[in-house]
Structures are given as C-alpha cells and as structure tokens.
Amino acid sequence: QVQLVESGGGLVQAGGSLRLSCAASGRTFSPYALGWFRQASGKEREVVSAVSQNGRMTYYADSVKGRFTISRDNAKNTMYLQMNSLKPEDTAVYYCGAGSSVAALRGNNFGSWGQGTQVTVSS
C-alpha cells in the first residue's frame, strides 16, 4: 500500500486560503486515483474531492465546488488541495487517500489514507 502524509493545515480566518499537500512514500502513487475527505467533530466523513490517475478527471462535493481545486504531480508523488474562500463549516481534519478510481473514492472506498491535518476556519 502507498503511504500518505498530509501537510499544510492550520488556522485561517473566514475568506482565507490554505493549500494542503499529500506526499506519498513507499511506492509511486501514479497507479492510484487520489482524493481528500474530511471529518468534522461529531459529523460523518465527507468526501471532498478526487482526481484520476492522469489528473484529467476530477470530482468535487457540492459544498466545496468553485472554492477548492485538486491537483496532482505524479513526478513528485504529491497531491494538492487548494482551498479558497474558506468558511467556518470547512473546519475539520482533512485526510488524503488513495483508491482504484474516482468513482470508488466518491463512494468513500479508500484503500489507504494518511493521519490527517487539522484545518480550522474562524469566523
């Protein structure tokens, strides 16, 4: 399994931006679709975004569409989530994960995931 490590979380005011990164180690992640999900305290896990192996297909939850952008650099074994116009309801622990396809990730079928990075948006 590919090992994933998230970074880039932090505290930001509403309307601000953050960029999360997800680095892979152990093996290349180019064969995998990748995605981000988040979990806020007391709430169910929500799949936020996903990207296909070649980066051409993407998925965004309605809650983040138009504000978040997912991208990947297979040469660097790194994936990114650019988060703009952040809202207090975006506060959560964000996890990156890998799976077989964007469709699988949309269905919350992650084969592996990292330890998460906290994102806190103050009002």
All heavy atoms as an XYZ file, in Angstrom:
916
protein
N       0.831     -1.182      0.000
C       0.000      0.000      0.000
C       0.878      1.248      0.000
O       1.951      1.260      0.579
C      -0.896      0.020      1.252
C      -1.971     -1.021      1.270
C      -3.120     -0.676      0.348
O      -3.099      0.353     -0.304
N      -4.095     -1.552      0.283
N       0.416      2.262     -0.664
C       1.145      3.516     -0.661
C       0.912      4.224      0.672
O      -0.181      4.203      1.221
C       0.680      4.398     -1.839
C      -0.798      4.741     -1.757
C       1.535      5.639     -1.961
N       1.966      4.809      1.197
C       1.865      5.549      2.459
C       1.735      7.028      2.141
O       2.465      7.566      1.314
C       3.101      5.284      3.314
C       3.215      3.838      3.767
C       4.504      3.563      4.524
O       5.544      4.120      4.211
N       4.418      2.704      5.527
N       0.813      7.686      2.837
C       0.485      9.068      2.536
C       0.649      9.944      3.768
O       0.299      9.524      4.885
C      -0.960      9.163      2.035
C      -1.289      8.309      0.813
C      -2.795      8.262      0.585
C      -0.583      8.839     -0.422
N       1.177     11.147      3.555
C       1.364     12.097      4.644
C       0.838     13.457      4.212
O       1.285     14.005      3.199
C       2.845     12.218      5.032
C       3.013     13.262      6.132
C       3.397     10.869      5.470
N      -0.113     13.981      5.007
C      -0.688     15.286      4.713
C       0.077     16.402      5.425
O       0.671     16.180      6.489
C      -2.154     15.363      5.174
C      -3.061     14.283      4.626
C      -3.131     13.050      5.499
O      -2.221     12.855      6.347
O      -4.085     12.268      5.346
N       0.023     17.582      4.849
C       0.590     18.770      5.484
C      -0.137     20.004      4.957
O      -0.858     19.918      3.960
C       2.091     18.882      5.209
O       2.340     19.006      3.819
N       0.057     21.121      5.647
C      -0.499     22.379      5.163
C      -1.707     22.886      5.904
O      -2.208     23.977      5.609
N      -2.199     22.116      6.867
C      -3.343     22.587      7.623
C      -2.958     23.723      8.554
O      -1.786     24.065      8.698
N      -3.964     24.309      9.175
C      -3.703     25.397     10.106
C      -4.947     26.167     10.427
O      -6.067     25.719     10.132
N      -4.747     27.317     11.042
C      -5.842     28.208     11.438
C      -5.886     29.382     10.465
O      -4.869     30.026     10.212
C      -5.608     28.709     12.861
C      -6.574     29.774     13.386
C      -7.997     29.225     13.454
C      -6.113     30.266     14.747
N      -7.069     29.654      9.939
C      -7.218     30.742      8.975
C      -8.565     31.420      9.220
O      -9.509     30.779      9.706
C      -7.111     30.200      7.529
C      -8.242     29.239      7.215
C      -7.048     31.327      6.516
N      -8.643     32.680      8.903
C      -9.906     33.397      9.032
C     -10.819     33.075      7.857
O     -10.362     32.722      6.768
C      -9.663     34.900      9.095
C      -9.011     35.366     10.390
C      -8.964     36.874     10.492
O      -8.896     37.561      9.482
N      -9.001     37.384     11.718
N     -12.113     33.214      8.087
C     -13.082     33.014      7.015
C     -12.737     33.906      5.827
O     -12.372     35.069      6.002
C     -14.490     33.307      7.513
N     -12.825     33.336      4.642
C     -12.463     34.042      3.428
C     -11.030     33.825      3.006
O     -10.641     34.201      1.888
N     -10.242     33.234      3.879
C      -8.839     32.994      3.584
C      -8.614     31.732      2.766
O      -9.562     31.066      2.341
N      -7.334     31.409      2.582
C      -6.952     30.273      1.756
C      -5.899     29.417      2.456
O      -5.124     29.906      3.278
C      -6.366     30.755      0.421
O      -7.305     31.487     -0.328
N      -5.907     28.160      2.100
C      -4.868     27.219      2.526
C      -4.606     26.262      1.375
O      -5.509     25.995      0.570
C      -5.309     26.412      3.756
C      -5.275     27.063      5.125
C      -5.900     26.120      6.152
C      -3.864     27.440      5.540
N      -3.404     25.742      1.326
C      -3.110     24.694      0.371
C      -2.601     23.469      1.119
O      -1.580     23.532      1.801
C      -2.076     25.119     -0.673
C      -1.910     24.073     -1.774
C      -0.997     24.518     -2.881
N       0.412     24.301     -2.576
C       1.363     24.108     -3.486
N       1.040     24.121     -4.777
N       2.611     23.942     -3.128
N      -3.333     22.389      0.986
C      -2.920     21.135      1.594
C      -2.087     20.341      0.598
O      -2.328     20.379     -0.604
C      -4.140     20.311      2.000
C      -5.148     20.980      2.931
C      -6.251     19.986      3.300
C      -4.481     21.528      4.167
N      -1.119     19.623      1.136
C      -0.299     18.740      0.320
C      -0.396     17.324      0.848
O      -0.608     17.109      2.046
C       1.165     19.191      0.346
O       1.320     20.470     -0.207
N      -0.221     16.382     -0.039
C      -0.235     14.964      0.322
C       0.933     14.316     -0.399
O       0.948     14.263     -1.634
C      -1.555     14.338     -0.095
S      -1.642     12.547      0.120
N       1.899     13.855      0.372
C       3.087     13.233     -0.209
C       3.029     11.728      0.003
O       2.609     11.248      1.056
C       4.337     13.804      0.439
N       3.463     11.025     -1.010
C       3.460      9.565     -0.947
C       4.869      9.041     -0.749
O       5.837      9.621     -1.246
C       2.884      8.984     -2.234
N       4.961      7.967     -0.027
C       6.238      7.286      0.144
C       6.003      5.781      0.068
O       4.881      5.315      0.179
C       6.880      7.661      1.487
O       6.067      7.239      2.552
N       7.073      5.071     -0.101
C       6.955      3.620     -0.145
C       6.805      3.095     -1.566
O       7.400      2.100     -1.919
N       5.963      3.749     -2.324
C       5.800      3.375     -3.717
C       5.169      4.544     -4.455
O       4.554      5.418     -3.845
C       4.957      2.119     -3.857
C       3.569      2.242     -3.290
C       2.843      0.906     -3.264
N       2.704      0.318     -4.583
C       2.180     -0.890     -4.793
N       1.744     -1.606     -3.788
N       2.070     -1.366     -6.008
N       5.261      4.530     -5.744
C       4.675      5.598     -6.529
C       3.155      5.557     -6.427
O       2.560      4.489     -6.283
C       5.085      5.476     -8.005
O       4.440      6.505     -8.753
C       4.688      4.132     -8.592
N       2.519      6.738     -6.446
C       1.066      6.724     -6.362
C       0.402      6.932     -7.719
O      -0.804      7.088     -7.804
C       0.525      7.671     -5.305
C       0.703      9.149     -5.551
C       0.956      9.698     -6.805
C       0.572     10.029     -4.485
C       1.096     11.040     -7.001
C       0.705     11.404     -4.662
C       0.966     11.914     -5.917
N       1.190      6.914     -8.803
C       0.608      7.144    -10.118
C      -0.451      6.113    -10.517
O      -1.352      6.448    -11.285
C       1.703      7.238    -11.178
O       2.495      6.076    -11.200
N      -0.402      4.871    -10.021
C      -1.456      3.930    -10.408
C      -2.791      4.152     -9.694
O      -3.776      3.471    -10.004
C      -0.885      2.565     -9.981
C       0.556      2.776     -9.751
C       0.675      4.201     -9.303
N      -2.818      5.071     -8.751
C      -3.995      5.236     -7.921
C      -4.756      6.530     -8.227
O      -4.164      7.556     -8.513
C      -3.608      5.278     -6.446
C      -2.873      4.067     -5.966
C      -1.486      4.056     -5.918
C      -3.559      2.932     -5.554
C      -0.794      2.942     -5.469
C      -2.879      1.816     -5.109
C      -1.506      1.825     -5.072
O      -0.831      0.714     -4.629
N      -6.062      6.448     -8.129
C      -6.847      7.665     -8.010
C      -6.629      8.190     -6.596
O      -6.414      7.411     -5.658
C      -8.325      7.381     -8.255
N      -6.670      9.488     -6.445
C      -6.403     10.108     -5.149
C      -7.547     11.032     -4.762
O      -8.248     11.556     -5.631
C      -5.101     10.905     -5.204
C      -3.847     10.133     -5.580
C      -2.695     11.096     -5.805
C      -3.505      9.115     -4.510
N      -7.669     11.233     -3.480
C      -8.748     12.110     -3.052
C      -8.532     12.654     -1.655
O      -7.586     12.278     -0.953
N      -9.409     13.551     -1.289
C      -9.425     14.145      0.045
C     -10.798     13.904      0.675
O     -11.825     14.077      0.007
C      -9.171     15.644     -0.032
C      -7.809     16.017     -0.511
C      -7.429     16.242     -1.805
C      -6.654     16.235      0.301
N      -6.096     16.577     -1.847
C      -5.601     16.588     -0.569
C      -6.398     16.180      1.672
C      -4.313     16.869     -0.108
C      -5.123     16.459      2.122
C      -4.096     16.797      1.238
N     -10.774     13.536      1.914
C     -12.013     13.522      2.669
C     -11.767     14.245      3.986
O     -10.630     14.440      4.403
C     -12.551     12.096      2.887
C     -11.670     11.176      3.682
C     -11.798     11.105      5.065
C     -10.747     10.357      3.056
C     -11.007     10.235      5.807
C      -9.953      9.486      3.781
C     -10.073      9.428      5.170
N     -12.844     14.663      4.607
C     -12.706     15.390      5.864
C     -13.690     14.856      6.884
O     -14.731     14.287      6.523
C     -12.924     16.896      5.648
C     -14.334     17.292      5.195
C     -14.361     18.764      4.834
N     -15.700     19.208      4.410
C     -15.979     20.406      3.936
N     -15.017     21.312      3.803
N     -17.220     20.713      3.573
N     -13.343     15.066      8.107
C     -14.231     14.659      9.192
C     -14.233     15.741     10.254
O     -13.182     16.038     10.854
C     -13.794     13.333      9.802
C     -14.770     12.814     10.843
C     -14.933     11.313     10.785
O     -14.009     10.597     10.432
N     -16.116     10.827     11.154
N     -15.370     16.328     10.439
C     -15.553     17.324     11.480
C     -16.059     16.631     12.742
O     -16.657     15.559     12.674
C     -16.551     18.385     11.030
N     -15.807     17.253     13.855
C     -16.195     16.669     15.129
C     -17.697     16.412     15.168
O     -18.503     17.303     14.900
C     -15.791     17.613     16.263
O     -16.154     17.084     17.505
N     -18.064     15.177     15.456
C     -19.460     14.824     15.574
C     -20.194     14.639     14.264
O     -21.414     14.447     14.246
N     -19.463     14.690     13.162
C     -20.108     14.553     11.850
C     -19.533     13.371     11.094
O     -18.463     12.865     11.406
C     -19.922     15.835     11.033
C     -20.613     17.051     11.626
C     -20.540     18.243     10.691
C     -21.286     19.434     11.252
N     -21.237     20.605     10.348
N     -20.276     12.942     10.082
C     -19.805     11.843      9.261
C     -18.685     12.286      8.324
O     -18.565     13.460      7.986
C     -20.974     11.281      8.436
C     -22.028     10.581      9.268
C     -23.080      9.908      8.415
O     -23.016     10.041      7.177
O     -23.971      9.258      8.974
N     -17.899     11.326      7.902
C     -16.846     11.604      6.944
C     -17.466     12.083      5.629
O     -18.475     11.532      5.165
C     -16.030     10.336      6.711
C     -14.817     10.519      5.868
C     -13.851      9.373      6.059
N     -14.175      8.220      5.259
C     -13.369      7.162      5.147
N     -12.231      7.134      5.815
N     -13.716      6.150      4.392
N     -16.850     13.094      5.049
C     -17.334     13.653      3.795
C     -16.210     13.617      2.761
O     -15.127     14.149      2.999
C     -17.799     15.105      3.971
C     -18.265     15.762      2.677
C     -18.551     17.252      2.836
O     -18.097     17.857      3.829
O     -19.238     17.809      1.938
N     -16.476     13.001      1.628
C     -15.509     13.027      0.533
C     -15.566     14.403     -0.122
O     -16.615     14.830     -0.585
C     -15.794     11.923     -0.495
C     -14.794     12.006     -1.644
C     -15.739     10.553      0.167
N     -14.454     15.072     -0.140
C     -14.400     16.456     -0.610
C     -14.054     16.543     -2.090
O     -14.689     17.287     -2.842
C     -13.353     17.243      0.215
C     -13.125     18.623     -0.360
C     -13.776     17.316      1.671
N     -13.067     15.779     -2.490
C     -12.590     15.895     -3.865
C     -11.801     14.649     -4.230
O     -11.287     13.947     -3.350
C     -11.705     17.142     -4.010
O     -11.320     17.345     -5.353
N     -11.698     14.386     -5.526
C     -10.917     13.250     -6.010
C     -10.380     13.576     -7.397
O     -10.933     14.416     -8.120
C     -11.763     11.979     -6.041
N      -9.295     12.890     -7.747
C      -8.670     13.106     -9.053
C      -8.207     11.757     -9.600
O      -7.748     10.889     -8.858
C      -7.508     14.114     -8.934
C      -6.423     13.622     -7.988
C      -6.915     14.450    -10.297
N      -8.353     11.607    -10.908
C      -7.986     10.350    -11.542
C      -6.466     10.199    -11.643
O      -5.699     11.123    -11.357
C      -8.608     10.272    -12.939
O      -8.111     11.332    -13.757
N      -6.060      9.022    -12.072
C      -4.642      8.707    -12.137
C      -3.866      9.698    -13.014
O      -2.740     10.072    -12.686
C      -4.449      7.290    -12.687
C      -4.772      6.179    -11.691
C      -6.239      5.818    -11.607
O      -7.117      6.587    -11.981
N      -6.516      4.626    -11.094
N      -4.461     10.113    -14.132
C      -3.753     11.032    -15.037
C      -4.141     12.494    -14.805
O      -3.692     13.370    -15.532
C      -4.010     10.661    -16.496
C      -5.477     10.734    -16.870
O      -6.301     11.266    -16.124
N      -5.815     10.207    -18.021
N      -4.959     12.729    -13.801
C      -5.321     14.098    -13.443
C      -6.409     14.731    -14.283
O      -6.788     15.876    -14.044
N      -6.932     14.003    -15.249
C      -7.902     14.610    -16.181
C      -9.326     14.599    -15.665
O     -10.161     15.384    -16.107
C      -7.830     13.902    -17.526
C      -6.503     14.102    -18.246
C      -6.437     13.298    -19.524
N      -5.121     13.442    -20.170
C      -4.735     12.747    -21.231
N      -5.561     11.866    -21.772
N      -3.535     12.929    -21.750
N      -9.637     13.696    -14.768
C     -10.988     13.610    -14.220
C     -10.940     14.038    -12.762
O     -10.090     13.582    -12.001
C     -11.537     12.193    -14.323
C     -12.953     12.044    -13.812
S     -13.521     10.335    -13.834
C     -13.424      9.991    -15.584
N     -11.859     14.922    -12.408
C     -11.926     15.371    -11.019
C     -13.359     15.315    -10.515
O     -14.316     15.302    -11.286
C     -11.405     16.804    -10.851
O     -12.168     17.689    -11.696
C      -9.934     16.911    -11.208
N     -13.467     15.286     -9.211
C     -14.769     15.307     -8.540
C     -14.670     16.291     -7.375
O     -13.643     16.375     -6.686
C     -15.126     13.927     -8.000
C     -16.179     13.980     -6.924
C     -17.514     14.147     -7.255
C     -15.831     13.896     -5.573
C     -18.479     14.233     -6.273
C     -16.793     13.979     -4.588
C     -18.105     14.142     -4.944
O     -19.061     14.230     -3.971
N     -15.766     17.035     -7.170
C     -15.867     17.934     -6.027
C     -17.237     17.772     -5.384
O     -18.253     17.703     -6.084
C     -15.685     19.389     -6.448
C     -14.326     19.704     -7.013
C     -14.109     19.723     -8.388
C     -13.251     19.976     -6.167
C     -12.858     19.995     -8.906
C     -11.993     20.253     -6.678
C     -11.803     20.255     -8.046
O     -10.558     20.532     -8.552
N     -17.252     17.736     -4.085
C     -18.524     17.784     -3.379
C     -19.173     19.139     -3.627
O     -18.475     20.149     -3.809
C     -18.289     17.574     -1.889
N     -20.478     19.169     -3.617
C     -21.190     20.431     -3.842
C     -20.780     21.498     -2.830
O     -20.757     22.687     -3.150
C     -22.701     20.196     -3.762
C     -23.237     19.446     -4.969
O     -22.550     19.397     -6.002
O     -24.359     18.912     -4.861
N     -20.447     21.056     -1.637
C     -20.115     22.002     -0.571
C     -18.818     22.773     -0.836
O     -18.588     23.819     -0.219
C     -20.016     21.271      0.771
O     -19.054     20.225      0.681
N     -17.973     22.270     -1.738
C     -16.687     22.924     -1.988
C     -16.508     23.340     -3.442
O     -15.509     23.988     -3.780
C     -15.503     22.029     -1.560
C     -15.676     21.580     -0.123
C     -15.341     20.838     -2.491
N     -17.457     22.976     -4.277
C     -17.335     23.256     -5.708
C     -17.170     24.752     -5.939
O     -17.901     25.565     -5.373
C     -18.565     22.728     -6.433
C     -18.378     22.494     -7.920
C     -19.586     21.747     -8.478
C     -19.684     20.339     -7.960
N     -20.808     19.581     -8.557
N     -16.207     25.108     -6.776
C     -15.935     26.506     -7.077
C     -14.973     27.174     -6.102
O     -14.509     28.288     -6.347
N     -14.684     26.503     -4.986
C     -13.771     27.071     -3.985
C     -12.487     26.260     -3.847
O     -11.427     26.825     -3.549
C     -14.465     27.150     -2.624
C     -15.720     28.005     -2.624
C     -16.272     28.178     -1.200
N     -16.676     26.918     -0.584
C     -16.174     26.460      0.557
N     -15.256     27.149      1.198
N     -16.606     25.328      1.057
N     -12.588     24.954     -4.012
C     -11.437     24.070     -3.848
C     -10.976     23.568     -5.220
O     -11.789     23.356     -6.119
C     -11.801     22.861     -2.988
C     -12.027     23.161     -1.532
C     -12.155     24.449     -1.048
C     -12.152     22.103     -0.624
C     -12.381     24.706      0.289
C     -12.370     22.342      0.714
C     -12.487     23.640      1.176
N      -9.664     23.347     -5.335
C      -9.097     22.787     -6.561
C      -8.114     21.686     -6.199
O      -7.184     21.911     -5.410
C      -8.377     23.858     -7.388
O      -9.273     24.933     -7.686
C      -7.851     23.275     -8.686
N      -8.331     20.527     -6.793
C      -7.448     19.393     -6.553
C      -6.491     19.263     -7.732
O      -6.850     19.534     -8.879
C      -8.253     18.091     -6.353
C      -7.367     16.971     -5.826
C      -8.962     17.678     -7.645
C      -8.166     15.737     -5.378
N      -5.267     18.852     -7.429
C      -4.282     18.624     -8.494
C      -3.273     17.605     -8.001
O      -3.177     17.337     -6.803
C      -3.587     19.932     -8.892
O      -2.879     20.486     -7.795
N      -2.545     17.047     -8.928
C      -1.524     16.069     -8.559
C      -0.327     16.224     -9.477
O      -0.458     16.619    -10.641
C      -2.078     14.651     -8.625
C      -2.479     14.193    -10.005
C      -3.218     12.841     -9.951
N      -2.320     11.762     -9.578
C      -2.754     10.547     -9.244
N      -4.056     10.285     -9.214
N      -1.880      9.606     -8.939
N       0.839     15.881     -8.936
C       2.084     15.888     -9.699
C       2.704     14.512     -9.520
O       3.358     14.246     -8.499
C       3.009     16.992     -9.180
C       4.270     17.145    -10.016
O       4.658     16.175    -10.688
O       4.865     18.221     -9.980
N       2.471     13.641    -10.479
C       2.952     12.257    -10.348
C       4.477     12.187    -10.311
O       5.043     11.296     -9.684
C       2.403     11.400    -11.472
C       0.921     11.096    -11.299
O       0.371     11.236    -10.204
N       0.266     10.712    -12.379
N       5.138     13.126    -10.959
C       6.604     13.130    -10.951
C       7.135     13.390     -9.543
O       8.213     12.897     -9.177
C       7.138     14.167    -11.921
N       6.382     14.167     -8.760
C       6.792     14.497     -7.393
C       6.083     13.640     -6.356
O       6.297     13.824     -5.155
C       6.524     15.975     -7.103
C       7.356     16.937     -7.941
C       7.066     18.381     -7.557
C       7.936     19.322     -8.366
N       7.670     20.750     -8.006
N       5.212     12.738     -6.829
C       4.454     11.889     -5.896
C       3.710     12.734     -4.862
O       3.689     12.407     -3.667
C       5.394     10.919     -5.180
C       5.236      9.498     -5.684
O       4.588      9.252     -6.701
N       5.840      8.563     -4.984
N       3.132     13.826     -5.321
C       2.465     14.763     -4.431
C       1.127     15.198     -5.011
O       0.999     15.391     -6.223
C       3.345     16.003     -4.182
O       4.619     15.594     -3.693
C       2.702     16.929     -3.153
N       0.152     15.339     -4.122
C      -1.175     15.828     -4.493
C      -1.460     17.074     -3.670
O      -0.930     17.217     -2.558
C      -2.235     14.757     -4.210
C      -3.664     15.227     -4.417
S      -4.899     13.981     -4.089
C      -4.673     13.643     -2.365
N      -2.293     17.943     -4.218
C      -2.580     19.205     -3.557
C      -4.087     19.449     -3.497
O      -4.844     18.963     -4.334
C      -1.932     20.367     -4.306
C      -0.462     20.198     -4.541
C       0.011     19.695     -5.755
C       0.468     20.522     -3.551
C       1.357     19.524     -5.985
C       1.824     20.353     -3.773
C       2.266     19.846     -4.988
O       3.610     19.679     -5.206
N      -4.481     20.229     -2.504
C      -5.845     20.731     -2.447
C      -5.753     22.215     -2.130
O      -5.403     22.581     -1.003
C      -6.680     20.007     -1.394
C      -8.152     20.400     -1.370
C      -8.857     19.916     -2.646
C      -8.860     19.832     -0.144
N      -6.026     23.041     -3.113
C      -6.051     24.481     -2.916
C      -7.440     24.862     -2.439
O      -8.433     24.590     -3.121
C      -5.722     25.224     -4.217
C      -5.786     26.730     -4.113
C      -4.699     27.297     -3.216
O      -3.551     26.879     -3.279
N      -5.068     28.254     -2.365
N      -7.509     25.457     -1.270
C      -8.788     25.804     -0.663
C      -8.896     27.320     -0.538
O      -8.100     27.936      0.186
C      -8.915     25.152      0.717
C      -8.682     23.640      0.703
S      -9.028     22.851      2.279
C      -7.777     23.610      3.296
N      -9.821     27.896     -1.255
C     -10.043     29.339     -1.233
C     -11.418     29.651     -0.623
O     -12.275     28.773     -0.525
C      -9.969     29.900     -2.650
C      -8.609     29.707     -3.285
O      -7.581     29.697     -2.603
N      -8.594     29.567     -4.604
N     -11.605     30.894     -0.261
C     -12.888     31.350      0.289
C     -13.367     30.420      1.400
O     -14.527     29.993      1.422
C     -13.952     31.433     -0.818
O     -13.526     32.292     -1.855
N     -12.483     30.127      2.300
C     -12.803     29.171      3.356
C     -13.900     29.688      4.268
O     -14.004     30.903      4.531
C     -11.550     28.834      4.155
C     -10.600     27.861      3.440
C      -9.213     27.929      4.050
C     -11.162     26.454      3.502
N     -14.704     28.740      4.750
C     -15.832     29.049      5.627
C     -15.657     28.297      6.945
O     -14.994     27.250      6.978
C     -17.139     28.602      4.972
C     -17.388     29.171      3.589
C     -18.647     28.577      2.978
C     -18.896     29.107      1.572
N     -20.123     28.523      0.979
N     -16.268     28.780      8.012
C     -16.169     28.054      9.293
C     -16.619     26.596      9.172
O     -16.048     25.724      9.845
C     -17.084     28.861     10.215
C     -17.010     30.246      9.665
C     -16.936     30.079      8.176
N     -17.579     26.321      8.297
C     -18.056     24.947      8.152
C     -17.050     24.047      7.428
O     -17.278     22.843      7.321
C     -19.406     24.907      7.427
C     -19.465     25.707      6.139
C     -20.037     27.107      6.343
O     -19.664     27.772      7.341
O     -20.847     27.538      5.482
N     -15.957     24.607      6.931
C     -14.883     23.792      6.361
C     -13.953     23.245      7.444
O     -13.072     22.435      7.149
C     -14.057     24.610      5.366
C     -14.832     25.011      4.127
O     -15.594     24.171      3.600
O     -14.692     26.179      3.700
N     -14.146     23.677      8.669
C     -13.317     23.202      9.773
C     -13.460     21.702      9.940
O     -14.562     21.181     10.088
C     -13.702     23.918     11.075
O     -13.409     25.316     10.945
C     -12.934     23.344     12.255
N     -12.331     20.997      9.908
C     -12.338     19.539     10.002
C     -10.903     19.041      9.955
O      -9.969     19.815      9.669
C     -13.127     18.924      8.847
N     -10.746     17.765     10.209
C      -9.489     17.100      9.907
C      -9.586     16.601      8.470
O     -10.552     15.925      8.115
C      -9.209     15.928     10.866
C      -7.893     15.251     10.493
C      -9.163     16.428     12.308
N      -8.594     16.954      7.676
C      -8.562     16.581      6.265
C      -7.570     15.438      6.054
O      -6.432     15.495      6.513
C      -8.166     17.782      5.409
C      -9.286     18.779      5.243
C      -9.715     19.564      6.311
C      -9.936     18.932      4.019
C     -10.759     20.468      6.163
C     -10.974     19.840      3.867
C     -11.372     20.597      4.941
O     -12.407     21.497      4.799
N      -8.040     14.430      5.349
C      -7.235     13.254      5.069
C      -7.078     13.101      3.556
O      -8.044     13.324      2.814
C      -7.906     11.998      5.601
C      -8.155     11.980      7.081
C      -9.287     12.579      7.627
C      -7.272     11.322      7.943
C      -9.521     12.546      8.985
C      -7.510     11.283      9.306
C      -8.633     11.891      9.822
O      -8.861     11.853     11.166
N      -5.916     12.680      3.131
C      -5.768     12.287      1.734
C      -5.764     10.767      1.671
O      -5.353     10.097      2.621
C      -4.518     12.865      1.099
S      -2.951     12.252      1.733
N      -6.251     10.263      0.573
C      -6.356      8.830      0.431
C      -6.205      8.384     -1.004
O      -6.255      9.200     -1.933
N      -6.040      7.095     -1.168
C      -5.853      6.510     -2.495
C      -6.866      5.397     -2.721
O      -7.299      4.727     -1.772
C      -4.437      5.957     -2.633
N      -7.217      5.216     -3.980
C      -8.155      4.154     -4.331
C      -8.031      3.793     -5.791
O      -7.146      4.279     -6.498
N      -8.949      2.977     -6.251
C      -8.835      2.444     -7.603
C      -9.358      3.402     -8.673
O      -8.893      3.351     -9.822
C      -9.597      1.117     -7.698
O     -10.962      1.323     -7.378
N     -10.301      4.273     -8.316
C     -10.891      5.157     -9.312
C     -11.587      6.334     -8.628
O     -11.854      6.281     -7.417
C     -11.928      4.402    -10.149
O     -13.029      4.024     -9.353
N     -11.879      7.365     -9.394
C     -12.623      8.499     -8.847
C     -13.997      8.023     -8.371
O     -14.475      8.433     -7.310
C     -12.755      9.611     -9.896
C     -13.742     10.682     -9.451
C     -11.388     10.243    -10.168
N     -14.614      7.137     -9.123
C     -15.925      6.624     -8.717
C     -15.839      5.901     -7.385
O     -16.724      6.042     -6.533
C     -16.466      5.690     -9.805
N     -14.798      5.122     -7.192
C     -14.627      4.415     -5.915
C     -14.436      5.406     -4.780
O     -15.032      5.255     -3.699
C     -13.424      3.475     -6.004
N     -13.640      6.424     -4.998
C     -13.404      7.410     -3.938
C     -14.669      8.201     -3.636
O     -14.936      8.528     -2.481
C     -12.266      8.337     -4.333
C     -10.899      7.669     -4.534
C      -9.839      8.703     -4.857
C     -10.501      6.852     -3.330
N     -15.452      8.525     -4.664
C     -16.719      9.214     -4.421
C     -17.625      8.393     -3.525
O     -18.405      8.923     -2.752
C     -17.436      9.478     -5.751
C     -16.827     10.563     -6.585
C     -17.649     10.799     -7.834
N     -19.001     11.257     -7.536
C     -19.884     11.624     -8.431
N     -19.552     11.596     -9.714
N     -21.095     12.020     -8.090
N     -17.469      7.059     -3.649
C     -18.249      6.161     -2.804
C     -17.572      5.864     -1.482
O     -17.976      4.943     -0.777
N     -16.568      6.636     -1.140
C     -15.871      6.512      0.146
C     -15.054      5.229      0.253
O     -14.812      4.752      1.359
C     -16.871      6.583      1.307
C     -16.419      7.513      2.406
O     -15.243      7.845      2.507
N     -17.345      7.911      3.256
N     -14.643      4.687     -0.850
C     -13.848      3.461     -0.857
C     -12.367      3.782     -1.028
O     -11.830      3.734     -2.130
C     -14.324      2.527     -1.968
C     -15.720      2.012     -1.712
O     -16.041      1.561     -0.624
N     -16.573      2.100     -2.714
N     -11.754      4.146      0.094
C     -10.331      4.460      0.110
C      -9.552      3.237      0.567
O      -9.859      2.648      1.590
C     -10.051      5.623      1.069
C     -10.546      6.951      0.577
C     -11.863      7.332      0.761
C      -9.685      7.831     -0.066
C     -12.320      8.561      0.307
C     -10.129      9.058     -0.516
C     -11.449      9.431     -0.341
N      -8.503      2.876     -0.182
C      -7.684      1.727      0.191
C      -6.650      2.080      1.236
O      -6.274      1.242      2.055
N      -6.203      3.322      1.224
C      -5.236      3.779      2.221
C      -5.417      5.282      2.407
O      -5.924      5.960      1.517
C      -3.805      3.465      1.787
O      -3.517      4.068      0.539
N      -4.986      5.756      3.578
C      -5.104      7.186      3.861
C      -4.076      7.579      4.891
O      -3.483      6.747      5.577
C      -6.507      7.573      4.309
C      -7.023      6.777      5.442
C      -6.912      7.042      6.773
C      -7.760      5.560      5.349
N      -7.520      6.072      7.505
C      -8.061      5.148      6.664
C      -8.198      4.755      4.272
C      -8.782      3.992      6.921
C      -8.914      3.601      4.532
C      -9.189      3.221      5.851
N      -3.861      8.894      4.998
C      -2.859      9.394      5.919
C      -3.408      9.643      7.315
O      -4.517      9.220      7.636
N      -2.634     10.360      8.115
C      -3.002     10.627      9.504
C      -3.883     11.863      9.639
O      -4.480     12.080     10.704
C      -1.746     10.813     10.347
C      -0.903      9.550     10.466
C      -1.666      8.427     11.125
O      -2.231      8.586     12.203
N      -1.711      7.279     10.470
N      -3.959     12.666      8.604
C      -4.827     13.829      8.624
C      -4.110     15.095      9.042
O      -3.078     15.063      9.724
N      -4.681     16.216      8.630
C      -4.177     17.532      9.024
C      -5.367     18.416      9.388
O      -6.385     18.416      8.681
C      -3.323     18.159      7.903
O      -2.756     19.390      8.348
C      -4.128     18.413      6.643
N      -5.259     19.115     10.498
C      -6.374     19.917     11.001
C      -6.475     21.233     10.248
O      -5.479     21.950     10.089
C      -6.184     20.201     12.487
C      -7.247     21.105     13.098
C      -8.592     20.426     13.226
O      -8.690     19.290     13.683
N      -9.657     21.124     12.812
N      -7.672     21.555      9.815
C      -7.982     22.851      9.224
C      -9.040     23.500     10.098
O     -10.098     22.916     10.333
C      -8.491     22.707      7.777
C      -9.014     24.048      7.259
C      -7.389     22.179      6.874
N      -8.739     24.692     10.586
C      -9.681     25.427     11.421
C      -9.922     26.796     10.800
O      -8.971     27.534     10.546
C      -9.140     25.595     12.847
O      -8.871     24.309     13.405
C     -10.160     26.324     13.722
N     -11.180     27.106     10.554
C     -11.552     28.382      9.949
C     -12.357     29.171     10.971
O     -13.420     28.744     11.395
C     -12.372     28.177      8.667
C     -12.655     29.527      8.005
C     -11.652     27.244      7.705
N     -11.825     30.299     11.348
C     -12.502     31.135     12.348
C     -13.402     32.155     11.664
O     -13.106     32.635     10.574
C     -11.477     31.849     13.220
O     -10.697     32.731     12.435
N     -14.477     32.482     12.352
C     -15.449     33.432     11.775
C     -15.113     34.867     12.125
O     -14.248     35.120     12.952
C     -16.853     33.099     12.259
O     -16.889     33.125     13.670
